[in-house]
Amino acid sequence: LRTHKDKYPKSAFTTHIVRSQQVKKKDTSKMELQSHPVIPKKKPVLVCILDGWGENDVKDEYNACHVANTPTMDKLRDRGSKYYRSVRAHGKAVGLPTDADMGNSEVGHNALGAGKIIAQGASLVDISLEKGTMFTDAGWNYIKPAFASNTLHLIALLSNGGVHSRYDQLLGVMKGAVKDGCKRMRLHILTDGRDVPDGTCHEYLATLKKDLDDFTEGGCDAKVASGGGRMSVTMDRYEADWGMVERGYNAHILGEAEHKFTDATVALKTLKTDDVSDQYIPAFVIVDEAGAPVGAVQDGDAVVCCNFRADRVVEISKALEYENFDSFNRKRFPKMLYAGMMQYDGDLHLPTNYLVPPPLIERTSGEYFAKNGLRTFACSETQKFGHVTFFWNGNRSGYFDEALETFVQIPSDNCQFNEKPLMKAREITAAGKEAMLSGKYDVVRVNYANPDMVGHTGDLAATISACEECDACLKELLDLVDELGGVFLVTADHGNADDMVQRSKKKECLKDADGNPLPLTSHTLAPVPVAIGGPGLPASIEMRDDLPEAGLANITGTYINLMGYLAPDEMEPSLIKW
């Protein structure tokens, strides 16, 4: 176990929203929590997040949550609507632009921790583009000097998935640059296959190349310069595999890669074979007829990362911005003008320059607990540790009060997670049980990463195993809650494992030419479960039936109630009545 009482990871957990220390100070005396009139205090309270576990209406053989043997979740569901319901975890319920937008772990944990619906990254970029403020703000003015005589480089996940990026936003940046006099533009593309169906990289590239041709005809020399799959190059997170970032740096910045092509379409057609997902396409570089890269970065060039979500671009941002950098040998470090779409880490001020200023998340549940002397324990493995701490606390690295908070990270396996679908669920369970047995904490929260991370691989059998492992571990936690006379709340942050295949509009499974189901590797639009219980829950407490459109933000007030306090008025209403 890695306890962050001793060391908080150097890679601060990142997002597109500013940290609490950048928020104007408020009168902390107004943050006093009032006692609940019915629910007692000072008992073990467990908050458990089953990451990626959705309540999907389609319950067939491709719904891993449904197919898996999950007697613990089944028992919770069978208790009925007084103690079990679902809530919305996507779209406007979590601050995203439309209800067609899938939720994700970052916005989900923001809502779970803050109890509020906050405009999130994609919405902020949309507003900035619509109003035109992007093109007048400080970040744009920082990169603009490169437009006339140097090159503008754009690094982006080439996708409309809406989790990390969207193509219409990338196009908006390109149009704005051309309108402002950009004469030379190079695109460094990252293929998706995770938030959108596998195999769609060809369609997205065709659309991009058409737009680049239009810009070229208009006087801006615009080309694709490099690329690779999102899980092969550039987009590592939480310092799990710096080799991914090094491959991206070499391709995007130095113009170096094992695979070289004179045309990006040929590159994808060659490298995207039947057994290679869009996610894992190896790094490639586009070269001219003489074999020289068409888009290596030079002194004076501007480089912009066009992803709005932070966790998978903070490492490449460090490589592109930090003068002192030792995570790999950069060989050459051009004097570039680097900016992000957003500021990806407010504590590190990384990057220093960004196109869209961040909003504020303040007065989260974690801050309330610290101001009221309540002790918190939070634990997950590397893949979700930032979510159960950083994102939960309003995108704030570190602690509100280190004397009251204990954060434990368990290192994740460095592999494709369908190879080890049990992940670190047992270790997380052991840590959670130890925390409850200690009697030191007012609330213990844990996150099981399995349903989401294994679900992203598209491997149905492995995802079923992942769900079964989480269910078995959840039973151990709930059994201990029973022994200790405590209370629990079990929920999730978004759907994923609940649908493992692509479907027609009629919800029928789509298949390839050989009759094999087409795997779905993205999140889903499904709501997520919320279950409450435990011997410490008064008999009069049950779920309300007047909040049919409730979302993740309503859960915050619920667990505050379960801890024996009334939820602050500024938060979304609690799900329970008394």
C-alpha positions as a Python dict, from the first residue, in 0.01 Angstrom:
ca = {
    (1, 'L'): (0, 0, 0),
    (2, 'R'): (109, 350, -74),
    (3, 'T'): (-17, 599, 183),
    (4, 'H'): (-13, 960, 83),
    (5, 'K'): (40, 1072, 438),
    (6, 'D'): (402, 1007, 344),
    (7, 'K'): (408, 1113, -18),
    (8, 'Y'): (154, 1251, -260),
    (9, 'P'): (238, 1148, -617),
    (10, 'K'): (445, 1388, -820),
    (11, 'S'): (185, 1360, -1095),
    (12, 'A'): (-88, 1569, -937),
    (13, 'F'): (-426, 1444, -1048),
    (14, 'T'): (-546, 1668, -1318),
    (15, 'T'): (-851, 1814, -1484),
    (16, 'H'): (-980, 2120, -1656),
    (17, 'I'): (-1110, 2289, -1340),
    (18, 'V'): (-913, 2512, -1107),
    (19, 'R'): (-812, 2411, -756),
    (20, 'S'): (-952, 2538, -430),
    (21, 'Q'): (-653, 2751, -345),
    (22, 'Q'): (-737, 2962, -651),
    (23, 'V'): (-1090, 3018, -524),
    (24, 'K'): (-1177, 3332, -331),
    (25, 'K'): (-1181, 3264, 40),
    (26, 'K'): (-1524, 3242, 197),
    (27, 'D'): (-1634, 3273, 556),
    (28, 'T'): (-1556, 2923, 679),
    (29, 'S'): (-1787, 2969, 978),
    (30, 'K'): (-2074, 2920, 733),
    (31, 'M'): (-1945, 2570, 654),
    (32, 'E'): (-2058, 2421, 984),
    (33, 'L'): (-2262, 2109, 928),
    (34, 'Q'): (-2582, 2077, 1131),
    (35, 'S'): (-2675, 1754, 1305),
    (36, 'H'): (-2930, 1531, 1139),
    (37, 'P'): (-3253, 1506, 1341),
    (38, 'V'): (-3285, 1130, 1293),
    (39, 'I'): (-2959, 970, 1179),
    (40, 'P'): (-2690, 934, 1450),
    (41, 'K'): (-2324, 1026, 1411),
    (42, 'K'): (-2000, 843, 1494),
    (43, 'K'): (-2059, 512, 1325),
    (44, 'P'): (-1871, 355, 1034),
    (45, 'V'): (-1998, 496, 702),
    (46, 'L'): (-1881, 323, 385),
    (47, 'V'): (-1910, 487, 42),
    (48, 'C'): (-1821, 238, -233),
    (49, 'I'): (-1793, 325, -603),
    (50, 'L'): (-1814, 45, -859),
    (51, 'D'): (-1647, 233, -1142),
    (52, 'G'): (-1822, 174, -1476),
    (53, 'W'): (-2116, -30, -1338),
    (54, 'G'): (-2435, 82, -1515),
    (55, 'E'): (-2804, -7, -1473),
    (56, 'N'): (-2880, -74, -1839),
    (57, 'D'): (-3231, -140, -1964),
    (58, 'V'): (-3091, -392, -2211),
    (59, 'K'): (-3030, -707, -2009),
    (60, 'D'): (-2892, -965, -2247),
    (61, 'E'): (-2579, -1176, -2282),
    (62, 'Y'): (-2368, -870, -2365),
    (63, 'N'): (-2445, -686, -2041),
    (64, 'A'): (-2159, -798, -1818),
    (65, 'C'): (-2318, -655, -1503),
    (66, 'H'): (-2631, -858, -1576),
    (67, 'V'): (-2463, -1182, -1687),
    (68, 'A'): (-2207, -1193, -1408),
    (69, 'N'): (-2280, -1388, -1092),
    (70, 'T'): (-2331, -1098, -852),
    (71, 'P'): (-2529, -1215, -547),
    (72, 'T'): (-2432, -908, -342),
    (73, 'M'): (-2565, -654, -591),
    (74, 'D'): (-2865, -877, -658),
    (75, 'K'): (-2947, -878, -288),
    (76, 'L'): (-2922, -499, -268),
    (77, 'R'): (-3149, -462, -572),
    (78, 'D'): (-3400, -710, -433),
    (79, 'R'): (-3452, -494, -123),
    (80, 'G'): (-3665, -270, -341),
    (81, 'S'): (-3707, 98, -417),
    (82, 'K'): (-3691, 210, -52),
    (83, 'Y'): (-3323, 124, -47),
    (84, 'Y'): (-3219, 92, -411),
    (85, 'R'): (-3264, 314, -714),
    (86, 'S'): (-3071, 450, -1012),
    (87, 'V'): (-2956, 803, -1094),
    (88, 'R'): (-2839, 979, -1410),
    (89, 'A'): (-2463, 981, -1471),
    (90, 'H'): (-2427, 1144, -1812),
    (91, 'G'): (-2510, 1457, -2006),
    (92, 'K'): (-2651, 1762, -1836),
    (93, 'A'): (-2680, 1577, -1503),
    (94, 'V'): (-2300, 1597, -1475),
    (95, 'G'): (-2245, 1932, -1645),
    (96, 'L'): (-2187, 1810, -2002),
    (97, 'P'): (-2339, 1998, -2299),
    (98, 'T'): (-2614, 1755, -2403),
    (99, 'D'): (-2775, 1433, -2288),
    (100, 'A'): (-2608, 1260, -2582),
    (101, 'D'): (-2273, 1305, -2405),
    (102, 'M'): (-2143, 1003, -2215),
    (103, 'G'): (-2041, 1053, -1857),
    (104, 'N'): (-1689, 975, -1747),
    (105, 'S'): (-1497, 913, -1427),
    (106, 'E'): (-1374, 1270, -1394),
    (107, 'V'): (-1708, 1451, -1419),
    (108, 'G'): (-1870, 1169, -1224),
    (109, 'H'): (-1638, 1200, -928),
    (110, 'N'): (-1659, 1580, -946),
    (111, 'A'): (-2036, 1550, -900),
    (112, 'L'): (-2010, 1282, -631),
    (113, 'G'): (-1769, 1491, -430),
    (114, 'A'): (-1914, 1838, -482),
    (115, 'G'): (-2289, 1772, -476),
    (116, 'K'): (-2331, 2027, -754),
    (117, 'I'): (-2368, 2029, -1131),
    (118, 'I'): (-2068, 2214, -1269),
    (119, 'A'): (-2014, 2312, -1634),
    (120, 'Q'): (-1743, 2074, -1750),
    (121, 'G'): (-1459, 2089, -2002),
    (122, 'A'): (-1648, 2027, -2322),
    (123, 'S'): (-1916, 2280, -2226),
    (124, 'L'): (-1654, 2542, -2145),
    (125, 'V'): (-1481, 2495, -2480),
    (126, 'D'): (-1816, 2515, -2659),
    (127, 'I'): (-1897, 2844, -2485),
    (128, 'S'): (-1551, 2984, -2560),
    (129, 'L'): (-1580, 2898, -2929),
    (130, 'E'): (-1938, 3020, -2959),
    (131, 'K'): (-1864, 3356, -2799),
    (132, 'G'): (-1525, 3388, -2967),
    (133, 'T'): (-1350, 3456, -2638),
    (134, 'M'): (-1096, 3183, -2710),
    (135, 'F'): (-949, 3399, -2984),
    (136, 'T'): (-907, 3706, -2764),
    (137, 'D'): (-793, 3548, -2438),
    (138, 'A'): (-434, 3540, -2314),
    (139, 'G'): (-365, 3181, -2425),
    (140, 'W'): (-444, 3256, -2788),
    (141, 'N'): (-238, 3572, -2782),
    (142, 'Y'): (52, 3365, -2647),
    (143, 'I'): (58, 3125, -2946),
    (144, 'K'): (-45, 3378, -3214),
    (145, 'P'): (309, 3512, -3283),
    (146, 'A'): (392, 3176, -3446),
    (147, 'F'): (115, 3207, -3706),
    (148, 'A'): (288, 3435, -3955),
    (149, 'S'): (628, 3273, -4006),
    (150, 'N'): (635, 2952, -3799),
    (151, 'T'): (414, 2645, -3764),
    (152, 'L'): (111, 2578, -3547),
    (153, 'H'): (108, 2215, -3428),
    (154, 'L'): (-217, 2067, -3294),
    (155, 'I'): (-209, 1743, -3092),
    (156, 'A'): (-553, 1589, -3047),
    (157, 'L'): (-749, 1272, -2996),
    (158, 'L'): (-918, 1249, -3335),
    (159, 'S'): (-1266, 1159, -3219),
    (160, 'N'): (-1616, 1279, -3148),
    (161, 'G'): (-1632, 1069, -2833),
    (162, 'G'): (-1678, 1378, -2617),
    (163, 'V'): (-1481, 1228, -2328),
    (164, 'H'): (-1138, 1372, -2409),
    (165, 'S'): (-1204, 1575, -2722),
    (166, 'R'): (-1447, 1649, -3002),
    (167, 'Y'): (-1372, 1703, -3368),
    (168, 'D'): (-1594, 2009, -3402),
    (169, 'Q'): (-1385, 2180, -3134),
    (170, 'L'): (-1059, 2089, -3310),
    (171, 'L'): (-1208, 2227, -3630),
    (172, 'G'): (-1305, 2547, -3448),
    (173, 'V'): (-944, 2594, -3333),
    (174, 'M'): (-814, 2534, -3686),
    (175, 'K'): (-1062, 2780, -3839),
    (176, 'G'): (-976, 3042, -3578),
    (177, 'A'): (-604, 3004, -3647),
    (178, 'V'): (-646, 3033, -4023),
    (179, 'K'): (-867, 3339, -3980),
    (180, 'D'): (-596, 3492, -3761),
    (181, 'G'): (-328, 3447, -4027),
    (182, 'C'): (-183, 3101, -3963),
    (183, 'K'): (27, 3008, -4269),
    (184, 'R'): (146, 2659, -4174),
    (185, 'M'): (-38, 2402, -3962),
    (186, 'R'): (49, 2044, -3869),
    (187, 'L'): (-185, 1789, -3709),
    (188, 'H'): (-60, 1517, -3474),
    (189, 'I'): (-348, 1274, -3446),
    (190, 'L'): (-429, 1014, -3181),
    (191, 'T'): (-673, 748, -3294),
    (192, 'D'): (-949, 649, -3053),
    (193, 'G'): (-1145, 323, -3075),
    (194, 'R'): (-1239, 350, -2709),
    (195, 'D'): (-1487, 635, -2673),
    (196, 'V'): (-1605, 569, -3029),
    (197, 'P'): (-1633, 236, -3213),
    (198, 'D'): (-1313, 62, -3314),
    (199, 'G'): (-1233, 106, -3683),
    (200, 'T'): (-1373, 458, -3713),
    (201, 'C'): (-1022, 607, -3732),
    (202, 'H'): (-1043, 594, -4112),
    (203, 'E'): (-1362, 801, -4120),
    (204, 'Y'): (-1226, 1064, -3884),
    (205, 'L'): (-904, 1091, -4083),
    (206, 'A'): (-1093, 1131, -4410),
    (207, 'T'): (-1295, 1416, -4260),
    (208, 'L'): (-982, 1581, -4124),
    (209, 'K'): (-793, 1555, -4454),
    (210, 'K'): (-1080, 1715, -4643),
    (211, 'D'): (-1077, 2009, -4404),
    (212, 'L'): (-698, 2036, -4425),
    (213, 'D'): (-721, 2042, -4805),
    (214, 'D'): (-970, 2329, -4780),
    (215, 'F'): (-733, 2522, -4555),
    (216, 'T'): (-445, 2458, -4795),
    (217, 'E'): (-648, 2591, -5086),
    (218, 'G'): (-716, 2899, -4877),
    (219, 'G'): (-348, 2972, -4824),
    (220, 'C'): (-256, 2775, -4510),
    (221, 'D'): (-24, 2480, -4567),
    (222, 'A'): (-208, 2220, -4355),
    (223, 'K'): (-106, 1854, -4322),
    (224, 'V'): (-110, 1553, -4090),
    (225, 'A'): (241, 1513, -3949),
    (226, 'S'): (228, 1220, -3707),
    (227, 'G'): (-3, 989, -3519),
    (228, 'G'): (-68, 671, -3326),
    (229, 'G'): (-327, 502, -3105),
    (230, 'R'): (-427, 664, -2778),
    (231, 'M'): (-317, 364, -2572),
    (232, 'S'): (10, 329, -2760),
    (233, 'V'): (141, 685, -2772),
    (234, 'T'): (113, 1012, -2579),
    (235, 'M'): (-199, 958, -2364),
    (236, 'D'): (-64, 781, -2056),
    (237, 'R'): (-201, 885, -1718),
    (238, 'Y'): (-88, 880, -1356),
    (239, 'E'): (268, 801, -1470),
    (240, 'A'): (178, 440, -1541),
    (241, 'D'): (387, 415, -1861),
    (242, 'W'): (618, 700, -1957),
    (243, 'G'): (721, 496, -2261),
    (244, 'M'): (388, 588, -2422),
    (245, 'V'): (465, 955, -2374),
    (246, 'E'): (818, 916, -2507),
    (247, 'R'): (687, 754, -2826),
    (248, 'G'): (447, 1043, -2868),
    (249, 'Y'): (714, 1306, -2805),
    (250, 'N'): (946, 1143, -3055),
    (251, 'A'): (677, 1130, -3324),
    (252, 'H'): (506, 1465, -3267),
    (253, 'I'): (804, 1681, -3174),
    (254, 'L'): (1111, 1515, -3325),
    (255, 'G'): (947, 1354, -3628),
    (256, 'E'): (1092, 1016, -3532),
    (257, 'A'): (912, 681, -3539),
    (258, 'E'): (975, 329, -3664),
    (259, 'H'): (688, 360, -3910),
    (260, 'K'): (720, 629, -4180),
    (261, 'F'): (473, 705, -4457),
    (262, 'T'): (419, 977, -4714),
    (263, 'D'): (43, 970, -4660),
    (264, 'A'): (-162, 941, -4340),
    (265, 'T'): (-438, 739, -4505),
    (266, 'V'): (-186, 477, -4613),
    (267, 'A'): (-40, 482, -4262),
    (268, 'L'): (-369, 388, -4098),
    (269, 'K'): (-460, 133, -4365),
    (270, 'T'): (-123, -34, -4315),
    (271, 'L'): (-100, -23, -3936),
    (272, 'K'): (-468, -82, -3853),
    (273, 'T'): (-488, -457, -3906),
    (274, 'D'): (-767, -689, -3794),
    (275, 'D'): (-595, -771, -3466),
    (276, 'V'): (-495, -411, -3382),
    (277, 'S'): (-750, -181, -3223),
    (278, 'D'): (-754, 188, -3311),
    (279, 'Q'): (-636, 239, -2953),
    (280, 'Y'): (-310, 51, -3015),
    (281, 'I'): (-199, 170, -3358),
    (282, 'P'): (179, 220, -3326),
    (283, 'A'): (341, 561, -3363),
    (284, 'F'): (397, 683, -3718),
    (285, 'V'): (545, 989, -3887),
    (286, 'I'): (458, 1145, -4222),
    (287, 'V'): (762, 1224, -4437),
    (288, 'D'): (818, 1398, -4770),
    (289, 'E'): (955, 1238, -5086),
    (290, 'A'): (1309, 1286, -4954),
    (291, 'G'): (1223, 1105, -4630),
    (292, 'A'): (1225, 1414, -4407),
    (293, 'P'): (942, 1457, -4154),
    (294, 'V'): (684, 1711, -4267),
    (295, 'G'): (606, 1830, -3915),
    (296, 'A'): (897, 1817, -3672),
    (297, 'V'): (869, 2102, -3423),
    (298, 'Q'): (1122, 2385, -3455),
    (299, 'D'): (1218, 2682, -3238),
    (300, 'G'): (944, 2942, -3247),
    (301, 'D'): (665, 2700, -3338),
    (302, 'A'): (342, 2690, -3138),
    (303, 'V'): (213, 2356, -3003),
    (304, 'V'): (-141, 2317, -2868),
    (305, 'C'): (-291, 2009, -2707),
    (306, 'C'): (-658, 2019, -2810),
    (307, 'N'): (-794, 1763, -2560),
    (308, 'F'): (-1011, 1923, -2293),
    (309, 'R'): (-989, 1637, -2043),
    (310, 'A'): (-673, 1647, -1842),
    (311, 'D'): (-569, 1313, -1699),
    (312, 'R'): (-422, 1168, -2018),
    (313, 'V'): (-237, 1480, -2134),
    (314, 'V'): (-69, 1602, -1817),
    (315, 'E'): (242, 1392, -1882),
    (316, 'I'): (291, 1508, -2241),
    (317, 'S'): (232, 1862, -2109),
    (318, 'K'): (521, 1819, -1867),
    (319, 'A'): (742, 1695, -2150),
    (320, 'L'): (647, 1993, -2367),
    (321, 'E'): (673, 2261, -2099),
    (322, 'Y'): (927, 2175, -1829),
    (323, 'E'): (1282, 2294, -1886),
    (324, 'N'): (1401, 2045, -1623),
    (325, 'F'): (1256, 1708, -1717),
    (326, 'D'): (1400, 1361, -1655),
    (327, 'S'): (1121, 1109, -1716),
    (328, 'F'): (1284, 1022, -2050),
    (329, 'N'): (1554, 1160, -2277),
    (330, 'R'): (1395, 1421, -2503),
    (331, 'K'): (1712, 1438, -2721),
    (332, 'R'): (1605, 1783, -2843),
    (333, 'F'): (1381, 2036, -2668),
    (334, 'P'): (1269, 2307, -2911),
    (335, 'K'): (1189, 2655, -2782),
    (336, 'M'): (820, 2618, -2856),
    (337, 'L'): (511, 2810, -2747),
    (338, 'Y'): (308, 2540, -2571),
    (339, 'A'): (-54, 2575, -2460),
    (340, 'G'): (-329, 2337, -2358),
    (341, 'M'): (-695, 2358, -2444),
    (342, 'M'): (-743, 2392, -2067),
    (343, 'Q'): (-511, 2426, -1772),
    (344, 'Y'): (-474, 2060, -1683),
    (345, 'D'): (-341, 2103, -1329),
    (346, 'G'): (-403, 2417, -1127),
    (347, 'D'): (-166, 2323, -846),
    (348, 'L'): (122, 2275, -1089),
    (349, 'H'): (-5, 2559, -1310),
    (350, 'L'): (35, 2315, -1597),
    (351, 'P'): (40, 2427, -1863),
    (352, 'T'): (117, 2789, -1789),
    (353, 'N'): (-76, 2893, -2099),
    (354, 'Y'): (-415, 2758, -2205),
    (355, 'L'): (-693, 2854, -2448),
    (356, 'V'): (-996, 2820, -2219),
    (357, 'P'): (-983, 2947, -1858),
    (358, 'P'): (-1111, 2703, -1595),
    (359, 'P'): (-1428, 2737, -1386),
    (360, 'L'): (-1436, 2693, -1012),
    (361, 'I'): (-1536, 2399, -792),
    (362, 'E'): (-1538, 2497, -428),
    (363, 'R'): (-1702, 2400, -99),
    (364, 'T'): (-1699, 2029, -180),
    (365, 'S'): (-1793, 1758, 68),
    (366, 'G'): (-1424, 1704, 144),
    (367, 'E'): (-1379, 2066, 242),
    (368, 'Y'): (-1692, 2055, 456),
    (369, 'F'): (-1566, 1746, 634),
    (370, 'A'): (-1228, 1903, 706),
    (371, 'K'): (-1386, 2224, 838),
    (372, 'N'): (-1602, 2015, 1071),
    (373, 'G'): (-1321, 1794, 1202),
    (374, 'L'): (-1447, 1480, 1030),
    (375, 'R'): (-1194, 1215, 934),
    (376, 'T'): (-1184, 1071, 583),
    (377, 'F'): (-1018, 761, 437),
    (378, 'A'): (-1001, 721, 57),
    (379, 'C'): (-849, 434, -138),
    (380, 'S'): (-823, 296, -489),
    (381, 'E'): (-560, 165, -724),
    (382, 'T'): (-354, 388, -950),
    (383, 'Q'): (-603, 394, -1237),
    (384, 'K'): (-875, 547, -1019),
    (385, 'F'): (-688, 690, -724),
    (386, 'G'): (-701, 1041, -868),
    (387, 'H'): (-1075, 1010, -908),
    (388, 'V'): (-1148, 913, -548),
    (389, 'T'): (-923, 1192, -417),
    (390, 'F'): (-834, 1471, -660),
    (391, 'F'): (-1154, 1483, -866),
    (392, 'W'): (-1369, 1408, -562),
    (393, 'N'): (-1221, 1708, -383),
    (394, 'G'): (-1305, 1955, -658),
    (395, 'N'): (-988, 1899, -861),
    (396, 'R'): (-758, 1975, -573),
    (397, 'S'): (-427, 1799, -521),
    (398, 'G'): (-324, 1717, -167),
    (399, 'Y'): (-535, 1763, 141),
    (400, 'F'): (-781, 2006, 293),
    (401, 'D'): (-643, 1901, 631),
    (402, 'E'): (-369, 1639, 632),
    (403, 'A'): (-434, 1555, 996),
    (404, 'L'): (-789, 1446, 908),
    (405, 'E'): (-743, 1278, 569),
    (406, 'T'): (-569, 956, 472),
    (407, 'F'): (-534, 867, 101),
    (408, 'V'): (-403, 524, 3),
    (409, 'Q'): (-300, 434, -350),
    (410, 'I'): (-241, 72, -454),
    (411, 'P'): (-24, 47, -769),
    (412, 'S'): (-212, -91, -1069),
    (413, 'D'): (-77, -367, -1289),
    (414, 'N'): (104, -241, -1599),
    (415, 'C'): (-80, -445, -1860),
    (416, 'Q'): (-396, -455, -2068),
    (417, 'F'): (-652, -509, -1797),
    (418, 'N'): (-839, -796, -1963),
    (419, 'E'): (-520, -992, -1898),
    (420, 'K'): (-566, -943, -1522),
    (421, 'P'): (-935, -854, -1478),
    (422, 'L'): (-929, -897, -1099),
    (423, 'M'): (-696, -596, -1088),
    (424, 'K'): (-634, -479, -728),
    (425, 'A'): (-985, -529, -589),
    (426, 'R'): (-865, -758, -309),
    (427, 'E'): (-600, -513, -195),
    (428, 'I'): (-851, -227, -197),
    (429, 'T'): (-1091, -440, 5),
    (430, 'A'): (-823, -516, 263),
    (431, 'A'): (-736, -148, 295),
    (432, 'G'): (-1101, -49, 332),
    (433, 'K'): (-1163, -311, 598),
    (434, 'E'): (-855, -207, 790),
    (435, 'A'): (-971, 155, 783),
    (436, 'M'): (-1317, 65, 913),
    (437, 'L'): (-1177, -160, 1184),
    (438, 'S'): (-945, 115, 1304),
    (439, 'G'): (-1243, 322, 1419),
    (440, 'K'): (-1052, 637, 1321),
    (441, 'Y'): (-1266, 751, 1029),
    (442, 'D'): (-1607, 911, 995),
    (443, 'V'): (-1629, 803, 632),
    (444, 'V'): (-1440, 540, 431),
    (445, 'R'): (-1464, 562, 53),
    (446, 'V'): (-1321, 313, -194),
    (447, 'N'): (-1331, 281, -571),
    (448, 'Y'): (-1314, -49, -759),
    (449, 'A'): (-1171, 19, -1107),
    (450, 'N'): (-1242, -322, -1262),
    (451, 'P'): (-1576, -277, -1444),
    (452, 'D'): (-1453, 37, -1618),
    (453, 'M'): (-1092, -46, -1698),
    (454, 'V'): (-1162, -404, -1810),
    (455, 'G'): (-1479, -290, -1989),
    (456, 'H'): (-1267, -54, -2199),
    (457, 'T'): (-1082, -351, -2347),
    (458, 'G'): (-1401, -482, -2511),
    (459, 'D'): (-1337, -828, -2367),
    (460, 'L'): (-1677, -954, -2249),
    (461, 'A'): (-1554, -1262, -2061),
    (462, 'A'): (-1289, -1065, -1876),
    (463, 'T'): (-1539, -793, -1788),
    (464, 'I'): (-1778, -1051, -1646),
    (465, 'S'): (-1493, -1178, -1427),
    (466, 'A'): (-1419, -820, -1323),
    (467, 'C'): (-1779, -763, -1214),
    (468, 'E'): (-1787, -1088, -1019),
    (469, 'E'): (-1467, -998, -837),
    (470, 'C'): (-1605, -658, -738),
    (471, 'D'): (-1927, -815, -615),
    (472, 'A'): (-1736, -1063, -398),
    (473, 'C'): (-1518, -787, -255),
    (474, 'L'): (-1821, -567, -192),
    (475, 'K'): (-1972, -848, 14),
    (476, 'E'): (-1667, -848, 241),
    (477, 'L'): (-1702, -475, 300),
    (478, 'L'): (-2076, -492, 366),
    (479, 'D'): (-2034, -787, 602),
    (480, 'L'): (-1793, -578, 804),
    (481, 'V'): (-2033, -283, 803),
    (482, 'D'): (-2291, -520, 952),
    (483, 'E'): (-2048, -637, 1222),
    (484, 'L'): (-1960, -281, 1317),
    (485, 'G'): (-2317, -151, 1319),
    (486, 'G'): (-2245, 92, 1037),
    (487, 'V'): (-2411, 233, 726),
    (488, 'F'): (-2322, 199, 359),
    (489, 'L'): (-2387, 367, 26),
    (490, 'V'): (-2293, 178, -292),
    (491, 'T'): (-2297, 351, -629),
    (492, 'A'): (-2106, 404, -956),
    (493, 'D'): (-1982, 699, -1160),
    (494, 'H'): (-2101, 604, -1511),
    (495, 'G'): (-2190, 302, -1721),
    (496, 'N'): (-1951, 82, -1918),
    (497, 'A'): (-1958, -288, -1829),
    (498, 'D'): (-2336, -287, -1870),
    (499, 'D'): (-2306, -299, -2252),
    (500, 'M'): (-2013, -462, -2429),
    (501, 'V'): (-2132, -454, -2793),
    (502, 'Q'): (-2223, -198, -3053),
    (503, 'R'): (-2595, -187, -3124),
    (504, 'S'): (-2842, -78, -3389),
    (505, 'K'): (-3107, 182, -3316),
    (506, 'K'): (-3330, -112, -3225),
    (507, 'K'): (-3073, -217, -2961),
    (508, 'E'): (-2975, -526, -3160),
    (509, 'C'): (-2616, -646, -3148),
    (510, 'L'): (-2413, -544, -3453),
    (511, 'K'): (-2181, -807, -3602),
    (512, 'D'): (-1891, -814, -3845),
    (513, 'A'): (-1879, -1000, -4175),
    (514, 'D'): (-1789, -1323, -3993),
    (515, 'G'): (-2081, -1296, -3755),
    (516, 'N'): (-1878, -1186, -3454),
    (517, 'P'): (-2024, -920, -3224),
    (518, 'L'): (-1866, -578, -3266),
    (519, 'P'): (-1724, -489, -2925),
    (520, 'L'): (-1812, -165, -2749),
    (521, 'T'): (-1522, -14, -2558),
    (522, 'S'): (-1675, 318, -2457),
    (523, 'H'): (-1884, 427, -2163),
    (524, 'T'): (-2262, 404, -2189),
    (525, 'L'): (-2550, 642, -2127),
    (526, 'A'): (-2696, 410, -1865),
    (527, 'P'): (-2789, 538, -1520),
    (528, 'V'): (-2604, 394, -1222),
    (529, 'P'): (-2724, 219, -907),
    (530, 'V'): (-2747, 373, -562),
    (531, 'A'): (-2800, 140, -266),
    (532, 'I'): (-2815, 229, 103),
    (533, 'G'): (-2836, 14, 412),
    (534, 'G'): (-2662, -123, 717),
    (535, 'P'): (-2768, -181, 1080),
    (536, 'G'): (-2691, 182, 1168),
    (537, 'L'): (-2957, 311, 929),
    (538, 'P'): (-3274, 408, 1120),
    (539, 'A'): (-3585, 219, 1014),
    (540, 'S'): (-3760, 540, 908),
    (541, 'I'): (-3499, 624, 644),
    (542, 'E'): (-3579, 537, 285),
    (543, 'M'): (-3533, 668, -68),
    (544, 'R'): (-3744, 959, -183),
    (545, 'D'): (-3978, 900, -474),
    (546, 'D'): (-4005, 1262, -591),
    (547, 'L'): (-3665, 1297, -764),
    (548, 'P'): (-3707, 1096, -1088),
    (549, 'E'): (-3436, 1296, -1269),
    (550, 'A'): (-3180, 1281, -987),
    (551, 'G'): (-2815, 1254, -1082),
    (552, 'L'): (-2480, 1182, -926),
    (553, 'A'): (-2474, 1521, -752),
    (554, 'N'): (-2773, 1414, -541),
    (555, 'I'): (-2561, 1137, -388),
    (556, 'T'): (-2340, 1383, -199),
    (557, 'G'): (-2615, 1509, 28),
    (558, 'T'): (-2721, 1148, 76),
    (559, 'Y'): (-2393, 1026, 223),
    (560, 'I'): (-2365, 1344, 431),
    (561, 'N'): (-2704, 1253, 576),
    (562, 'L'): (-2589, 898, 641),
    (563, 'M'): (-2297, 1039, 840),
    (564, 'G'): (-2545, 1211, 1072),
    (565, 'Y'): (-2555, 1562, 924),
    (566, 'L'): (-2788, 1775, 720),
    (567, 'A'): (-2656, 1848, 371),
    (568, 'P'): (-2569, 2211, 290),
    (569, 'D'): (-2840, 2398, 103),
    (570, 'E'): (-2601, 2473, -184),
    (571, 'M'): (-2587, 2103, -275),
    (572, 'E'): (-2839, 1905, -478),
    (573, 'P'): (-3114, 1747, -265),
    (574, 'S'): (-3045, 1423, -82),
    (575, 'L'): (-3202, 1105, -218),
    (576, 'I'): (-3342, 998, 120),
    (577, 'K'): (-3635, 1105, 334),
    (578, 'W'): (-3706, 1064, 703),
}
